């Protein structure tokens, strides 16, 4: 029987990070009986190749020129999808209304990731896996009556490592270790900001695991500081962080992909908002009472960060409550719910 085709069009790089590519790859693993094609626009090709090669799958990878216009992108994409009679998964920030209209007029069927709820949409399926994404928020944006809207934490995409780790996750009962990481893209100096801002006393009695990506800024300074404190463990270019998160009791990160992974493993969080598209997630995690905001002018509010850490060290009941709420919020079925929605249209 001829295989069906699935096309993933996403962006990755220094500015947008690697979260789009990771979540597309995590979703693609559920379609092992399909021919899967990745069309990626990026300014870091080698790292993007390394990400996809870390998955045990035979996917094709095509790089798009970084300077390709939005109009040329839409035409190329429609032609590619039509040639393979494929279903499209669209995950990048350059998808304006004209881009979508072109795909729609060409008969393309697609799922569109969204995080901002700020523009009109033509897609067959809209996916926004945040508890802050509601039907009321999206109703005025839908240009088609038959669009499926997949909203909320039941559609969180976990890769297989995190699905397995989630089965082992336990409710935290005390803050005894901290994980700090901001993904594989340009972290805007946030990791170094955190390390500089931590109370020195914390560095001497709390084990801290920090994850440095390929494009983390101030790598040398971070490594130099870490050598001064035996309780700091540095992970360099480590893609599978699930085992390290399982061993931690608090996560400091951005309210993007890693926040979902931390929540799935029961980790209370301190969050730094790095771009406007993360505001819905940030507010949602706060409203769920599983995270505190430590953002200040695009960086880290050191006073808030240290105050919250010391508070959680002494308030074990609060740690337990936050951890329990995290574990109750996300299950392992998001990938499969999304797969079912896609297959209903193929």
C-alpha contacts under 8 A as a table, 3 or more apart, distances in Angstrom:
res1	aa1	res2	aa2	distance
3	X	33	X	6.95
3	X	34	X	5.56
3	X	35	X	6.24
4	X	33	X	7.76
4	X	34	X	5.13
4	X	35	X	6.14
4	X	86	X	6.92
5	X	34	X	5.54
5	X	35	X	4.73
5	X	36	X	5.89
5	X	37	X	7.64
5	X	84	X	6.44
5	X	85	X	6.91
5	X	86	X	4.64
5	X	87	X	6.60
6	X	34	X	6.65
6	X	35	X	6.23
6	X	36	X	4.90
6	X	37	X	6.29
6	X	86	X	5.23
6	X	87	X	5.05
6	X	88	X	6.02
6	X	89	X	7.59
7	X	36	X	5.95
7	X	37	X	4.80
7	X	38	X	5.97
7	X	39	X	7.36
7	X	81	X	6.88
7	X	86	X	6.41
7	X	87	X	6.18
7	X	88	X	4.79
7	X	89	X	6.10
8	X	24	X	6.83
8	X	36	X	7.64
8	X	37	X	6.16
8	X	38	X	4.83
8	X	39	X	6.05
8	X	88	X	5.98
8	X	89	X	4.77
8	X	90	X	6.15
8	X	91	X	7.65
9	X	38	X	6.09
9	X	39	X	4.77
9	X	40	X	5.95
9	X	88	X	7.41
9	X	89	X	6.22
9	X	90	X	5.08
9	X	91	X	6.12
9	X	92	X	7.53
10	X	20	X	6.30
10	X	21	X	6.33
10	X	24	X	7.78
10	X	38	X	7.75
10	X	39	X	6.54
10	X	40	X	5.22
10	X	41	X	6.69
10	X	90	X	6.22
10	X	91	X	4.65
10	X	92	X	5.12
11	X	16	X	7.33
11	X	20	X	6.58
11	X	21	X	6.91
11	X	40	X	5.45
11	X	41	X	4.84
11	X	42	X	5.87
11	X	91	X	7.04
11	X	92	X	5.39
11	X	93	X	7.94
12	X	15	X	7.94
12	X	16	X	5.86
12	X	17	X	5.58
12	X	18	X	5.03
12	X	19	X	7.52
12	X	20	X	6.51
12	X	21	X	6.18
12	X	40	X	7.05
12	X	41	X	6.46
12	X	42	X	5.01
12	X	43	X	7.49
12	X	44	X	7.66
12	X	48	X	7.21
13	X	16	X	5.49
13	X	17	X	5.02
13	X	18	X	6.21
13	X	42	X	5.11
13	X	43	X	5.39
13	X	44	X	5.61
13	X	185	X	6.19
13	X	186	X	7.93
14	X	17	X	5.51
14	X	43	X	6.95
14	X	44	X	7.21
14	X	185	X	4.99
14	X	186	X	4.85
14	X	215	X	6.89
15	X	185	X	6.88
15	X	186	X	6.12
16	X	19	X	7.97
16	X	185	X	7.02
16	X	186	X	7.98
17	X	20	X	7.51
17	X	183	X	7.25
17	X	184	X	6.37
17	X	185	X	3.88
17	X	186	X	6.38
18	X	21	X	5.44
18	X	22	X	6.24
18	X	48	X	7.82
18	X	183	X	7.19
18	X	184	X	5.96
18	X	185	X	5.71
19	X	22	X	5.09
19	X	23	X	6.13
19	X	183	X	7.56
19	X	256	X	7.66
19	X	257	X	5.88
20	X	23	X	5.46
20	X	24	X	6.19
20	X	91	X	6.27
20	X	92	X	7.18
21	X	24	X	5.21
21	X	25	X	6.08
21	X	48	X	7.70
21	X	51	X	7.92
22	X	25	X	5.09
22	X	26	X	6.07
22	X	51	X	7.33
23	X	26	X	4.93
23	X	27	X	6.15
23	X	157	X	6.48
23	X	158	X	7.75
23	X	159	X	7.93
23	X	257	X	7.72
24	X	27	X	5.12
24	X	28	X	6.06
24	X	89	X	7.94
24	X	91	X	7.74
25	X	28	X	4.90
25	X	29	X	6.44
25	X	52	X	6.94
25	X	55	X	7.86
26	X	29	X	5.51
26	X	30	X	7.57
26	X	157	X	6.76
26	X	158	X	6.59
26	X	159	X	4.91
26	X	160	X	7.71
26	X	335	X	7.93
27	X	30	X	5.80
27	X	31	X	7.63
27	X	157	X	6.64
27	X	159	X	7.66
27	X	335	X	5.87
27	X	339	X	7.91
28	X	31	X	5.41
28	X	32	X	7.50
28	X	36	X	7.23
29	X	32	X	5.95
29	X	57	X	7.55
30	X	335	X	6.90
30	X	336	X	7.06
30	X	339	X	7.07
31	X	34	X	5.47
31	X	36	X	7.93
31	X	339	X	7.67
32	X	35	X	7.89
32	X	57	X	7.87
35	X	59	X	7.10
36	X	58	X	7.91
36	X	59	X	5.26
36	X	60	X	6.51
37	X	59	X	5.82
37	X	60	X	4.79
37	X	61	X	6.04
37	X	62	X	7.68
38	X	59	X	7.24
38	X	60	X	6.07
38	X	61	X	4.79
38	X	62	X	6.06
39	X	61	X	6.16
39	X	62	X	4.85
39	X	63	X	5.84
39	X	64	X	6.74
40	X	61	X	7.49
40	X	62	X	6.31
40	X	63	X	5.02
40	X	64	X	5.89
41	X	63	X	5.81
41	X	64	X	4.78
41	X	65	X	6.45
41	X	66	X	5.86
42	X	45	X	6.16
42	X	48	X	7.68
42	X	63	X	7.41
42	X	64	X	7.46
42	X	65	X	7.87
42	X	66	X	6.20
43	X	66	X	6.65
44	X	47	X	5.72
44	X	48	X	6.43
45	X	48	X	5.12
45	X	49	X	6.16
45	X	63	X	7.74
46	X	49	X	5.11
46	X	50	X	6.18
47	X	50	X	4.94
47	X	51	X	6.23
47	X	214	X	7.77
48	X	51	X	5.15
48	X	52	X	6.54
49	X	52	X	5.37
49	X	53	X	6.02
50	X	53	X	5.03
50	X	54	X	6.16
51	X	54	X	5.34
51	X	55	X	7.40
51	X	239	X	7.90
52	X	55	X	5.64
53	X	56	X	7.11
53	X	57	X	7.79
64	X	68	X	7.12
65	X	68	X	5.33
68	X	72	X	6.38
68	X	73	X	6.36
69	X	72	X	5.22
69	X	73	X	6.04
70	X	73	X	4.96
70	X	74	X	6.22
70	X	94	X	6.95
70	X	99	X	7.13
71	X	74	X	5.27
71	X	75	X	6.39
71	X	99	X	6.94
72	X	75	X	5.19
72	X	76	X	6.04
73	X	76	X	5.22
73	X	77	X	6.01
74	X	77	X	5.12
74	X	78	X	6.10
74	X	99	X	5.84
74	X	102	X	6.86
74	X	103	X	6.83
75	X	78	X	5.25
75	X	79	X	6.19
75	X	102	X	7.70
75	X	103	X	7.99
76	X	79	X	5.23
76	X	80	X	6.11
77	X	80	X	5.07
77	X	81	X	6.10
78	X	81	X	5.29
78	X	82	X	6.02
78	X	103	X	5.91
78	X	106	X	6.65
78	X	108	X	6.64
79	X	82	X	5.15
79	X	83	X	6.03
80	X	83	X	5.19
80	X	84	X	6.56
81	X	84	X	5.44
81	X	85	X	5.80
81	X	86	X	5.09
81	X	87	X	6.97
81	X	88	X	6.89
81	X	108	X	7.10
82	X	85	X	4.82
82	X	86	X	6.59
82	X	108	X	7.20
83	X	86	X	7.79
87	X	108	X	7.39
87	X	109	X	5.66
87	X	110	X	5.78
87	X	346	X	7.16
88	X	108	X	7.44
88	X	109	X	6.27
88	X	110	X	4.43
88	X	111	X	6.32
89	X	110	X	5.57
89	X	111	X	4.84
89	X	112	X	6.03
89	X	113	X	7.81
90	X	110	X	6.97
90	X	111	X	6.12
90	X	112	X	4.81
90	X	113	X	6.29
91	X	112	X	6.23
91	X	113	X	5.24
91	X	114	X	7.62
92	X	95	X	6.56
92	X	113	X	7.75
95	X	99	X	5.74
95	X	100	X	6.63
96	X	99	X	5.31
96	X	100	X	6.47
96	X	119	X	7.56
97	X	100	X	5.17
97	X	101	X	6.09
97	X	119	X	7.22
97	X	120	X	6.33
97	X	121	X	6.76
97	X	122	X	7.91
98	X	101	X	4.98
98	X	102	X	6.21
99	X	102	X	5.35
99	X	103	X	6.61
100	X	103	X	5.17
100	X	104	X	6.13
100	X	121	X	7.16
100	X	122	X	6.05
100	X	123	X	7.30
101	X	104	X	4.99
101	X	105	X	6.05
101	X	122	X	6.76
102	X	105	X	5.22
102	X	106	X	6.29
103	X	106	X	5.14
103	X	107	X	6.51
103	X	108	X	5.40
104	X	107	X	5.24
104	X	108	X	5.63
104	X	109	X	7.45
104	X	122	X	6.79
104	X	123	X	7.64
105	X	108	X	7.61
109	X	123	X	7.22
109	X	124	X	6.17
109	X	345	X	7.94
110	X	123	X	5.76
110	X	124	X	5.58
110	X	125	X	6.53
111	X	123	X	6.05
111	X	124	X	5.99
111	X	125	X	4.47
111	X	126	X	5.86
111	X	127	X	7.14
111	X	342	X	7.48
112	X	123	X	6.17
112	X	124	X	7.97
112	X	125	X	6.17
112	X	126	X	5.03
112	X	127	X	6.09
113	X	126	X	6.10
113	X	127	X	4.86
113	X	128	X	6.14
114	X	117	X	6.73
114	X	126	X	6.87
114	X	127	X	6.04
114	X	128	X	5.35
115	X	128	X	5.88
115	X	277	X	5.76
115	X	278	X	7.20
115	X	280	X	7.47
116	X	276	X	7.99
116	X	277	X	5.23
116	X	278	X	7.76
116	X	280	X	7.13
117	X	137	X	6.97
117	X	138	X	6.43
117	X	141	X	7.64
118	X	141	X	7.70
119	X	141	X	6.25
120	X	140	X	7.90
120	X	141	X	4.42
120	X	142	X	5.98
120	X	143	X	6.53
121	X	141	X	5.93
121	X	142	X	5.21
121	X	143	X	5.77
121	X	144	X	7.96
122	X	142	X	6.63
122	X	143	X	5.52
122	X	144	X	6.20
122	X	147	X	7.72
123	X	126	X	6.37
123	X	147	X	6.59
124	X	146	X	7.21
124	X	147	X	4.75
124	X	148	X	6.17
125	X	147	X	5.56
125	X	148	X	4.64
125	X	149	X	5.77
125	X	150	X	7.18
125	X	341	X	7.89
125	X	342	X	7.87
126	X	147	X	7.30
126	X	148	X	6.31
126	X	149	X	4.85
126	X	150	X	5.95
126	X	151	X	7.97
127	X	149	X	6.25
127	X	150	X	4.78
127	X	151	X	6.02
127	X	155	X	7.75
128	X	133	X	6.33
128	X	150	X	6.39
128	X	151	X	5.07
128	X	152	X	6.56
128	X	155	X	7.73
129	X	133	X	7.17
129	X	150	X	7.31
129	X	151	X	5.33
129	X	152	X	4.50
129	X	153	X	5.05
129	X	154	X	7.10
129	X	155	X	5.18
129	X	156	X	5.25
130	X	133	X	5.36
130	X	151	X	6.68
130	X	152	X	4.59
130	X	153	X	5.35
130	X	156	X	7.77
130	X	280	X	7.56
130	X	281	X	5.93
130	X	284	X	7.04
131	X	134	X	7.44
131	X	151	X	7.44
131	X	152	X	4.50
131	X	153	X	5.61
131	X	281	X	7.46
131	X	284	X	5.69
131	X	285	X	7.82
132	X	152	X	7.13
132	X	280	X	5.72
132	X	281	X	6.31
132	X	283	X	7.18
132	X	284	X	4.80
133	X	137	X	6.73
133	X	138	X	7.82
133	X	151	X	5.78
133	X	152	X	6.02
133	X	280	X	7.42
134	X	137	X	5.20
134	X	138	X	6.62
134	X	151	X	6.42
134	X	152	X	7.38
135	X	138	X	5.26
135	X	139	X	5.86
135	X	149	X	7.65
135	X	151	X	7.48
136	X	139	X	5.31
136	X	140	X	7.64
137	X	140	X	7.14
138	X	141	X	5.27
138	X	142	X	6.69
139	X	142	X	5.84
142	X	145	X	7.24
142	X	147	X	7.20
144	X	147	X	5.77
150	X	155	X	6.81
150	X	338	X	7.85
151	X	154	X	7.61
151	X	155	X	6.76
152	X	155	X	6.06
152	X	156	X	7.60
153	X	156	X	5.23
153	X	329	X	6.69
153	X	330	X	5.94
153	X	334	X	7.88
154	X	329	X	8.00
154	X	330	X	6.32
154	X	331	X	6.88
154	X	333	X	7.18
154	X	334	X	5.44
155	X	333	X	7.47
155	X	334	X	4.02
155	X	335	X	6.75
155	X	337	X	6.79
155	X	338	X	6.76
156	X	260	X	7.08
156	X	330	X	7.10
156	X	334	X	5.02
156	X	335	X	7.12
157	X	334	X	5.40
157	X	335	X	5.21
158	X	161	X	7.94
158	X	162	X	5.85
158	X	163	X	6.05
158	X	261	X	6.93
158	X	332	X	6.92
158	X	334	X	7.38
158	X	335	X	7.00
159	X	162	X	5.47
159	X	163	X	6.17
160	X	163	X	4.87
160	X	164	X	6.15
161	X	164	X	5.26
161	X	165	X	6.16
161	X	240	X	7.22
161	X	242	X	6.55
162	X	165	X	4.77
162	X	166	X	5.86
162	X	242	X	5.65
162	X	261	X	7.00
162	X	264	X	7.89
162	X	265	X	7.86
163	X	166	X	5.19
163	X	167	X	6.80
163	X	332	X	5.67
164	X	167	X	5.47
164	X	168	X	7.18
165	X	168	X	5.25
165	X	169	X	6.33
165	X	242	X	6.22
165	X	243	X	7.02
165	X	246	X	7.21
165	X	265	X	7.07
166	X	169	X	5.03
166	X	264	X	6.18
166	X	265	X	5.25
166	X	332	X	7.66
168	X	246	X	8.00
169	X	246	X	6.35
169	X	265	X	5.30
169	X	266	X	6.55
169	X	327	X	7.94
170	X	265	X	7.63
170	X	266	X	6.84
171	X	266	X	6.23
171	X	320	X	6.29
171	X	323	X	5.47
171	X	324	X	5.55
171	X	327	X	7.45
172	X	175	X	7.54
172	X	249	X	6.13
172	X	266	X	7.19
172	X	267	X	7.51
172	X	319	X	6.47
172	X	320	X	5.41
172	X	323	X	5.73
172	X	324	X	7.69
173	X	316	X	5.92
173	X	317	X	7.17
173	X	319	X	6.04
173	X	320	X	4.86
174	X	249	X	7.12
174	X	312	X	7.80
174	X	313	X	6.75
174	X	315	X	7.95
174	X	316	X	5.02
174	X	319	X	6.06
174	X	320	X	7.14
175	X	178	X	7.71
175	X	249	X	5.28
175	X	250	X	6.72
175	X	312	X	6.40
175	X	313	X	5.19
175	X	316	X	7.25
175	X	319	X	6.92
176	X	206	X	6.22
176	X	207	X	7.19
176	X	248	X	7.48
176	X	249	X	6.22
176	X	313	X	7.54
177	X	206	X	5.64
177	X	207	X	4.93
177	X	208	X	5.84
177	X	209	X	7.94
177	X	247	X	7.58
177	X	248	X	5.04
177	X	249	X	5.35
177	X	250	X	6.70
178	X	206	X	7.29
178	X	207	X	6.45
178	X	208	X	4.78
178	X	209	X	6.27
178	X	248	X	5.43
178	X	249	X	5.87
178	X	250	X	4.89
178	X	251	X	5.95
178	X	252	X	7.63
179	X	208	X	5.80
179	X	209	X	4.78
179	X	210	X	5.87
179	X	211	X	7.95
179	X	244	X	7.79
179	X	245	X	6.79
179	X	248	X	6.01
179	X	249	X	7.71
179	X	250	X	6.19
179	X	251	X	4.80
179	X	252	X	6.24
180	X	191	X	7.15
180	X	208	X	7.48
180	X	209	X	6.27
180	X	210	X	4.78
180	X	211	X	6.44
180	X	251	X	5.85
180	X	252	X	4.74
180	X	253	X	6.12
181	X	191	X	6.66
181	X	210	X	5.81
181	X	211	X	4.93
181	X	212	X	6.96
181	X	251	X	7.93
181	X	252	X	6.57
181	X	253	X	5.45
182	X	185	X	7.84
182	X	187	X	5.87
182	X	190	X	7.51
182	X	191	X	6.91
182	X	211	X	7.59
182	X	253	X	5.30
182	X	254	X	6.16
182	X	258	X	7.55
183	X	187	X	7.16
183	X	211	X	7.79
183	X	212	X	7.80
183	X	213	X	6.23
183	X	258	X	7.18
184	X	187	X	7.70
184	X	212	X	7.47
184	X	213	X	4.27
184	X	214	X	5.83
184	X	215	X	6.16
184	X	216	X	7.03
184	X	237	X	7.55
185	X	213	X	6.85
185	X	214	X	7.11
185	X	215	X	5.34
185	X	216	X	6.80
186	X	189	X	7.78
186	X	215	X	5.00
186	X	216	X	5.49
186	X	217	X	6.82
187	X	190	X	5.67
187	X	191	X	6.95
187	X	215	X	7.21
187	X	216	X	5.42
187	X	217	X	6.54
188	X	216	X	7.60
188	X	217	X	6.61
189	X	192	X	5.49
189	X	193	X	6.04
189	X	216	X	6.99
189	X	217	X	5.10
189	X	218	X	6.71
190	X	193	X	4.74
190	X	194	X	6.10
190	X	299	X	6.34
190	X	300	X	6.92
191	X	194	X	5.14
191	X	195	X	6.29
191	X	216	X	7.60
191	X	217	X	7.87
192	X	195	X	5.04
192	X	196	X	6.03
192	X	217	X	7.42
192	X	218	X	6.35
192	X	219	X	7.97
192	X	221	X	7.60
192	X	222	X	6.10
193	X	196	X	5.29
193	X	197	X	6.08
193	X	299	X	7.30
193	X	300	X	6.47
194	X	197	X	5.08
194	X	198	X	6.18
194	X	300	X	6.61
194	X	302	X	7.39
195	X	198	X	5.55
195	X	222	X	7.41
197	X	302	X	5.19
197	X	306	X	7.95
198	X	202	X	6.81
198	X	203	X	7.22
198	X	302	X	7.03
198	X	305	X	7.69
198	X	306	X	6.32
199	X	202	X	5.40
199	X	203	X	6.85
199	X	306	X	6.59
200	X	203	X	5.12
200	X	204	X	6.66
201	X	204	X	5.28
201	X	205	X	6.73
202	X	205	X	5.57
202	X	206	X	5.51
203	X	206	X	5.94
203	X	207	X	7.43
203	X	208	X	7.53
203	X	229	X	6.60
203	X	231	X	7.04
203	X	232	X	7.48
204	X	229	X	6.62
204	X	230	X	7.95
204	X	231	X	6.84
205	X	231	X	7.31
206	X	231	X	6.82
207	X	231	X	4.69
207	X	232	X	5.93
207	X	233	X	7.69
208	X	231	X	6.25
208	X	232	X	4.84
208	X	233	X	6.22
209	X	232	X	5.83
209	X	233	X	4.69
209	X	234	X	5.96
209	X	235	X	7.35
209	X	244	X	7.67
210	X	232	X	7.39
210	X	233	X	6.27
210	X	234	X	5.08
210	X	235	X	6.11
211	X	234	X	6.06
211	X	235	X	4.70
211	X	236	X	6.12
211	X	237	X	7.44
211	X	238	X	7.23
212	X	215	X	7.97
212	X	216	X	5.88
212	X	219	X	7.38
212	X	234	X	7.16
212	X	235	X	5.96
212	X	236	X	4.91
212	X	237	X	6.07
212	X	238	X	7.83
213	X	216	X	5.22
213	X	236	X	6.19
213	X	237	X	4.81
213	X	238	X	7.37
214	X	236	X	7.82
214	X	237	X	5.90
216	X	219	X	6.26
218	X	221	X	5.30
218	X	222	X	6.19
219	X	222	X	5.11
219	X	223	X	6.18
220	X	223	X	5.13
220	X	224	X	6.11
221	X	224	X	5.11
221	X	225	X	6.18
222	X	225	X	5.23
222	X	226	X	6.09
223	X	226	X	5.09
223	X	227	X	6.39
223	X	234	X	7.68
224	X	227	X	5.44
224	X	228	X	7.09
225	X	228	X	5.48
225	X	229	X	7.28
226	X	229	X	5.50
226	X	230	X	7.46
226	X	232	X	5.69
226	X	233	X	7.47
226	X	234	X	7.44
227	X	230	X	6.73
227	X	232	X	7.76
229	X	232	X	5.84
230	X	233	X	7.78
235	X	238	X	6.06
238	X	241	X	6.67
240	X	243	X	7.62
241	X	244	X	5.40
241	X	245	X	6.28
242	X	245	X	5.19
242	X	246	X	6.23
243	X	246	X	5.14
243	X	247	X	6.63
244	X	247	X	5.26
244	X	248	X	6.59
245	X	248	X	5.09
245	X	249	X	7.89
245	X	251	X	7.85
245	X	262	X	6.83
245	X	265	X	7.18
245	X	267	X	7.75
246	X	249	X	7.96
246	X	265	X	6.45
248	X	251	X	7.37
248	X	267	X	7.46
249	X	267	X	5.86
249	X	268	X	7.02
250	X	267	X	5.45
250	X	268	X	5.17
250	X	269	X	5.71
250	X	270	X	7.67
251	X	262	X	6.87
251	X	267	X	6.19
251	X	268	X	6.34
251	X	269	X	4.76
251	X	270	X	6.29
252	X	269	X	5.75
252	X	270	X	4.75
252	X	271	X	5.88
252	X	272	X	7.76
253	X	258	X	6.99
253	X	259	X	6.73
253	X	269	X	7.39
253	X	270	X	6.60
253	X	271	X	5.26
253	X	272	X	6.20
254	X	258	X	7.13
254	X	259	X	6.59
254	X	271	X	5.12
254	X	272	X	4.83
254	X	273	X	5.56
254	X	274	X	6.55
255	X	258	X	7.19
255	X	259	X	5.24
255	X	260	X	7.93
255	X	271	X	5.94
255	X	272	X	6.87
255	X	273	X	6.23
255	X	278	X	5.91
255	X	279	X	7.94
255	X	281	X	5.85
255	X	282	X	5.50
256	X	259	X	5.50
256	X	260	X	7.04
256	X	278	X	6.42
256	X	281	X	7.27
257	X	260	X	5.51
257	X	261	X	6.71
258	X	261	X	5.01
258	X	262	X	6.11
259	X	262	X	5.05
259	X	263	X	6.08
259	X	269	X	7.66
260	X	263	X	5.13
260	X	264	X	6.11
261	X	264	X	5.15
261	X	265	X	6.53
262	X	265	X	5.27
262	X	266	X	6.41
262	X	267	X	5.24
262	X	268	X	7.76
262	X	269	X	7.75
263	X	266	X	4.98
263	X	267	X	5.31
263	X	268	X	7.08
263	X	269	X	7.99
263	X	323	X	7.89
263	X	326	X	4.80
263	X	327	X	6.50
263	X	329	X	7.58
263	X	330	X	7.26
264	X	267	X	7.62
264	X	326	X	6.35
264	X	327	X	5.70
264	X	329	X	7.36
264	X	330	X	5.40
264	X	331	X	7.09
265	X	326	X	7.44
265	X	327	X	6.36
266	X	322	X	7.94
266	X	323	X	4.68
266	X	324	X	6.51
266	X	325	X	7.64
266	X	326	X	4.87
266	X	327	X	4.70
267	X	322	X	7.65
267	X	323	X	5.46
267	X	326	X	6.66
268	X	290	X	5.44
268	X	291	X	5.87
268	X	319	X	6.88
268	X	322	X	5.49
268	X	323	X	5.45
268	X	326	X	7.18
269	X	290	X	6.48
269	X	291	X	4.53
269	X	292	X	6.48
270	X	291	X	5.52
270	X	292	X	4.93
270	X	293	X	5.93
270	X	294	X	6.33
270	X	305	X	7.29
271	X	282	X	7.27
271	X	291	X	6.79
271	X	292	X	6.18
271	X	293	X	5.04
271	X	294	X	5.81
271	X	295	X	7.04
272	X	293	X	6.33
272	X	294	X	5.56
272	X	295	X	4.67
272	X	298	X	7.82
272	X	299	X	7.08
272	X	300	X	6.51
273	X	276	X	7.67
273	X	278	X	6.22
273	X	279	X	6.90
273	X	282	X	7.05
273	X	293	X	7.95
273	X	295	X	5.94
273	X	298	X	6.97
274	X	278	X	7.18
274	X	298	X	6.14
274	X	299	X	7.82
275	X	278	X	5.82
275	X	279	X	7.59
276	X	279	X	5.70
277	X	280	X	7.04
278	X	281	X	5.32
278	X	282	X	6.12
279	X	282	X	4.99
279	X	283	X	6.16
280	X	283	X	5.37
280	X	284	X	6.11
281	X	284	X	5.00
281	X	285	X	6.18
282	X	285	X	5.38
282	X	286	X	6.31
282	X	293	X	7.42
283	X	286	X	5.05
283	X	287	X	6.03
284	X	287	X	5.05
284	X	288	X	6.20
285	X	288	X	5.11
285	X	289	X	6.39
285	X	290	X	5.82
285	X	291	X	5.63
286	X	289	X	4.97
286	X	290	X	6.18
286	X	291	X	5.22
286	X	292	X	6.15
286	X	293	X	7.45
287	X	290	X	7.86
288	X	291	X	7.78
288	X	325	X	7.60
289	X	292	X	7.86
289	X	322	X	6.46
289	X	325	X	7.83
290	X	322	X	4.65
290	X	323	X	7.08
290	X	325	X	6.64
290	X	326	X	6.37
291	X	322	X	7.62
292	X	308	X	7.73
294	X	300	X	5.82
294	X	301	X	5.24
294	X	302	X	7.61
294	X	304	X	5.81
294	X	305	X	5.80
295	X	298	X	6.36
295	X	299	X	5.77
295	X	300	X	5.06
295	X	301	X	5.63
296	X	299	X	5.12
296	X	300	X	5.39
296	X	301	X	5.03
297	X	300	X	7.83
300	X	305	X	7.57
301	X	304	X	5.49
301	X	305	X	6.20
302	X	305	X	5.04
302	X	306	X	6.16
303	X	306	X	5.45
303	X	307	X	6.01
304	X	307	X	5.05
304	X	308	X	6.00
305	X	308	X	5.36
305	X	309	X	6.24
306	X	309	X	5.09
306	X	310	X	6.13
307	X	310	X	5.33
307	X	311	X	6.03
308	X	311	X	4.95
308	X	312	X	6.10
309	X	312	X	5.21
309	X	313	X	6.20
310	X	313	X	5.04
310	X	314	X	6.50
311	X	314	X	5.39
311	X	315	X	5.94
312	X	315	X	4.86
312	X	316	X	6.46
312	X	318	X	6.80
312	X	319	X	6.17
313	X	316	X	6.64
315	X	318	X	5.45
315	X	319	X	6.66
316	X	319	X	5.05
316	X	320	X	6.28
317	X	320	X	5.12
317	X	321	X	6.20
318	X	321	X	5.03
318	X	322	X	6.11
319	X	322	X	5.30
319	X	323	X	6.04
320	X	323	X	5.17
320	X	324	X	5.99
321	X	324	X	5.21
321	X	325	X	6.23
322	X	325	X	5.25
322	X	326	X	6.30
323	X	326	X	5.12
323	X	327	X	6.36
324	X	327	X	5.23
324	X	328	X	6.28
325	X	328	X	5.14
325	X	329	X	6.23
326	X	329	X	5.23
326	X	330	X	7.12
327	X	330	X	6.27
327	X	331	X	7.97
328	X	331	X	7.61
331	X	334	X	7.11
332	X	335	X	7.60
333	X	336	X	5.41
333	X	337	X	6.27
334	X	337	X	5.19
334	X	338	X	6.30
335	X	338	X	5.28
335	X	339	X	6.17
336	X	339	X	4.86
336	X	340	X	6.14
337	X	340	X	5.19
337	X	341	X	6.40
338	X	341	X	5.07
338	X	342	X	6.30
339	X	342	X	5.16
339	X	343	X	6.10
340	X	343	X	5.12
340	X	344	X	6.16
341	X	344	X	5.27
341	X	345	X	7.13
342	X	345	X	5.56
342	X	346	X	6.74
343	X	346	X	5.07
